[in-house]
Amino acid sequence: MKKLMVVIGVLLLATAVLAQDEGKGLTAKGFKVGLNIANVTGSDVDPFMAAITDLAGVTASNKTLIGFSFGGFVTYNFSPTVALQPEVFYSMKGFTISFEDMYDADVKMDYIEIPVLFKFMFGTGTAKPCLFAGPSLGILVSSKIKAEGESVDAKDLWKSTDLGLVFGGGVDFPAGKGKMTVDGRYTMGMTKIPDGGDVDIKNSNISFMVGYGF
């Protein structure tokens, strides 16, 4: 958590410097919170689950894991329709291993996630629909496997960084002295996250977010 606050502080300080540069382009800074629907993809997910099935003696399959994300953003406009939007979030990802007719084990991975999005706005009214896309860097903060009330540390199982691509869309609309922003996005993991070997398992995350810019 301390790392997240430091990164957000540096980001907001940088925007203050930009704001002094003749007021060019800086249109908003604010915060967002969201719901994550996380899972894993890749050619080795099914063999991985098959190996767990053999070891456990009961059918195992992967399911989505619900998590949350929260953090801040700034928007720097190059024109009324094109902007750059860096963001910093604490994002909860992972997946669930479901043991048939027995119990579920949640594999939780928490990241400091830093997307840098190119944002394209449309429309002439007060509400501004938008599309956005860009790269994202995830820094692993912690990982735990939780099942039946017990928890074990699993951070050493995963790589410390995760690169991804973000695609999404949303709408901004006036609210008070600022604006509300609502969006949906998909973050496609590009890094094979198991630490060691060449195992094709990657993060996959759908997020629904709401925020306020001022």
Buried (B, 14 or more C-beta within 10 A) or exposed (E): EEEBEEBBEEBEEEBEEBBEEEEEBBBBBBBBEBBBBBBBBBEBBEEBBEEBBEEBEEBBBBEBBEBBBBBBBBBBBEEEEEBBBBBBBBBBBBBBBBBEEEEEBBBBBBBBBBBEBBBBBEEEEEEBBBBBBBBBBBBBBEBBBBBEEEEEEBBEBBBEEBBBBBBBBBBBEEEEEBBBBBBEBBBBBEBBBBEEEEBBBBBBBBBBBBBBBE
